[in-house]
Amino acid sequence: MSAFLSLFATLVGGLADLLQPLFHASAAAAAIVLFTALVRLLLHPLARAAARGRTDGCLPRTARSSHGDVMLWLDSP
């Protein structure tokens, strides 16, 4: 676990050094916010796929008959 935190600290520290000319004293805070946003952006496709996979089997299916009636049925698991 400490190796993970060390890697995180190294990455955020390097990002803070890059942001120092723009944010001066608050460069470390800006680096943490930017790093968090980048991680969330990278994980977004996985979260979206997980949400889609979770709801596909849970939603009822509907269909229209030739007479215009709406039929509703649930898939059994």
N, C-alpha and C positions, 0 to 999 in steps of 0.2 A: 504494500500500500504506500509506503514512503517513496518508492521509486516513481509511482504514479504522481504523487504530489510534487516530487522534485521535477519531473517532466513538466507538469502544469506550471510550476513556479518559473522554470526556465523559459517556457514559451510566453507566458504573460510578462515576464521581465523584459524579454527581447521586444515584445510588442509595445511595452511602455517606453522603451528607449526610442522606438520609431515614432511614437506619438508625442514625445517630449516637446518638440518645437511647436506643436499645435495646442497642447493642453497644459503645458508647464507643470504646476504643482499637482494637478489632478490627472496626470498621465496614467498612473497606475489604475485608478478607478475607471478611466476610459478604456484601458486595455482589458480589464476584466469584463466590462460590458460588451466590448467588441468581440472578445474571445467567446463569451457565452452566446452571442448572436450567431457567430460562425458555426459553433457546434450545433445549435438548434437548426440552422439552415441545412447543415449536412445530414442531420437526423430526420429532417422533415419527410423525405420520401419513405423512410421506414415506418414512421408513425402513420402516415397516410395509408400505406398498404395494410398496416395492422388494423386501422379503423375500418377500412373497406372490407377486409376479410372477416371482421367481427360482425358486421351488419348484413352481409350478403345472405346468410342462412337464416337470419332472424326476422326478416321482413316478410309480410304476407304477399302472395302473388295475386294479381287480379287479371281478369280477362273479360272481354265483352263477347257475349254470345251473338249469334246472327240476328237476334231480335232486339239487340241493344241493351239487354240486361247485364248488369255488372255481377260477375261471380267472384267470390273471394274464397281462397283456401290457404291453409297453412301447410308447409312442408313438415313432415315428421322427421325428427332427427335420426 
